[in-house]
Amino acid sequence: MDIYTIGQFGHQESTPLPSIKEVPEKIDGDSFESPRKAIPLGEALESLQNEPPQKMIIPGVKQGSMGFIFGPPKSGKTTYCEYLLLSIAAGRNTFNGYPLHCDNRKCLMVSYEEDISSRAVRNTKQLNAFGEEEQALIKENYIVSSREMPKFVIGEEDWEALESEILYHKPGVVVADSLSKLTMDSNSDEEIAKGIAKRLRELVSKYDCTLIVINHTNKGGNERAYGIFSMSGSRIYMQEADFIIGINRSIDNTRYVKLVASRHANDDYDTVDTFKLDDNLCIEMTGQRNEASILASYDGRHDTTNVDTLYAEIQKIVEASGSNEFKTADIKHLYEDKTMAKATFFPALAELCESGRIKKLSNGKYQYVTT
């Protein structure tokens, strides 16, 4: 078959189309090369029946996943990661009150930010929080980068330095501190981010490990309720991450951890886990609080516009229904129709709970408290 076009001098020229392999409407499955790149869901589920389920190391972080722990400087994010790895290496079954599951207890802490001498002083203190048998396990299972590790990952040789240590030690969990050291270029650049995210994902897939990368907040990002865009860098990192955990330190020195996003767990918009650093520079949980109430201290005036808007809408709903109980679904139109942003909707809801004007009954279900 030919296609005809008008040539440079007006006469017709014919250019044959490239040959296309004829594909019949229906052919026997045996005629296709195997394995197939796509299969029916039923077949997929059946093929996975005998595979062991992947365990959650801590809430939101599944074994064999890749993600970020971010926060402002001096918030405790590195210490949080160290205590997590130490707990895994020691063979503990809980971490900060949550179940801790990890099949491979070897851990690798790669620090591009800090010299081994200053880390050793902190690690020595942290060991005091563990028993004698746990300390013996930690000294064997907790691997730290030496002075030979590059201070920046600039080229292929530096990536190979990281990969060779993962290959040699075969850790179950790896922490890299931090994302800003994985390139000399801007982490906001999407092409740079694609390349780095691809390398990180390949490490996880190739060596069957869990990879946590420490990152920072955007400027002033820790003064508002944490969302995925509170983390610095390109949106590519947010898209590629299996989990994003925020560590914050408010103006009144309240530290907290928040599961901002996870492919494998529900995100908790209402409460965060507060903590402090104990005398051994380990994490000591102090309870749970509403994030909005913690952040209110950043501004003594505290703009209540969103809280007032939400409260007025709740009053309208309970008056119309004749019941003091209502659901999140009854008021979510406020952010769906852009009356208020979703990022401010849930903190405002949490602040109403904190002030006692509404009461949380269960997930997504509340009660209006008559005052």
Secondary structure, DSSP 8 states (H G I E B T S, - for coil): -EEEEE-TTS-EEEEE--------SS--GGGS-SS-S---HHHHHHHTTTS----EEETTEETT-EEEEEE-TTSSHHHHHHHHHHHHHTT-SEETTEE---S---EEEEESSS-HHHHHHHHHHHHTTS-HHHHHHHHHHEEE--TTS-SS--SHHHHHHHHHHHHHH--SEEEEE-GGGS-SS-TT-HHHHHHHHHHHHHHHHHHT-EEEEEEEB-TTGGGS---GGGB-S-HHHHHH-SEEEEEEE-TT--EEEEEEEESSS---SSEEEEEEE-TTS-EEEEEEEEHHHHHGGG-TT---HHHHHHHHHHHHHHHHHS-SEEEHHHHTHHHHTTSS-HHHHHHHHHHHHHTTSEEEEETTEEEE---
